[in-house]
Amino acid sequence: MNKNISKLFEIAKRDERHIIGLMSGTSLDGLDIVLCKITGSGSNTSVEIEAFETMDYIEETKDKIRKIFAKDHINFPYLAMLNEWIGIHHAAMINAFIDKHKIEKTKIDAIASHGQTVMHVPKHQHGLAEFPNATLQIGDGDHIAVHTGIITLSDFRQKHLAAGGEGAPLAVYGDYLIFSKPGEDRIMLNMGGIGNFTFLPGDEDPSRVFVTDTGPGNTLMDAYMKENFGLPFDKNADLALKGNVNENLLKALKTNYFFHLSFPKTTGPEVFNLNYVYTTLNSVGLTNLSHADIMATLNRLSAETITEAIKSVIGDQHFHVFMSGGGAHNLLLVSSMQELLPNCTFALSDELGISGDAKEAVLFAVLANETLAGNPVDFGLRQGVPGVCMGKISLPD
């Protein structure tokens, strides 16, 4: 038997596995790297974070990705080369993480790599009947495996597509296994570039559980700050707090078709980008609106579309909302959501023992653990696909 296949077999039989989870989102901030000790699988899954770090992308790396990120027309040879380069680059970051935290490589059973999303096109977006839902994450798993010497699972979203889903968000699987609590209704809200939430009813019925995107989280605010001020985000919502929400602009932004689709649904910067903002400004004759007023309105747009999506599911019931992602640190955004959902309590996912900044990377480590050792959980028809084992397996030699 191939020694790597034999190793996989041994890993799958263990009750405890050490898996590195990787996540790089649409914000292009950098690579979240987390080393998890995962005990058990399925409903018996337990996760302990042993090391975590966000390794920032330098501006040159961000610029490399922006050349193709969410663009209709690109240099195709450049995409092919960048796919390999990101894999090598991520491997170097993993090796640096391992060295910095003095981790024994032989202790690591697998790497779970989400990859760098560069395009997401569900059918509701592309509208071509003969083509399925599609998504593309780059950062080849074979390159990561070879350059780290560690078995790597990658490209998780393709299996979800093949089984009939939209390839995102995948948080439902990890959220259900880690964060469900009998008798407590929970919403796991992630606010990265795009907002999404997982509905976790207290009866723990997996057929009722689902995850959906809500629309923009930070993507519009971050893009606006980058283009107009050369800043990655609106720190402490300083600019937004100086402005006033323009109700005409807000109303016009909310006419986007995505907000009227049924759940579950997915989206990305392909839809919610600066062209969407500027086109809407032109349509309502507000091209002279101040930067501060635009930022205040974009902040409110995220708050209202997130809370309206949640409220459409829970009504006026009391739910515990646990937040993660960069938006959880935007105090204006959070205070607006608390105002709009007065019957809910808000807290960071850190209170559940998992850092909100590490949570997405942890969830991919859990997905890898399920592929290695678990049995698919059936989430019924509402999620769009049954439980599936996800991730392509790359061997280091």
Beta strands, then each sheet from edge to edge (+ up, - down):
strand 1: 16-24
strand 2: 30-39
strand 3: 46-56
strand 4: 110-121
strand 5: 134-138
strand 6: 152-154
strand 7: 186-191
strand 8: 194-200
strand 9: 210-216
strand 10: 320-324
strand 11: 345-348
strand 12: 392-394
sheet 1: 3+ 2- 1+ 4+ 5-
sheet 2: 3+ 2- 1+ 4+ 6+ 12-
sheet 3: 9+ 8- 7+ 10+ 11+
end
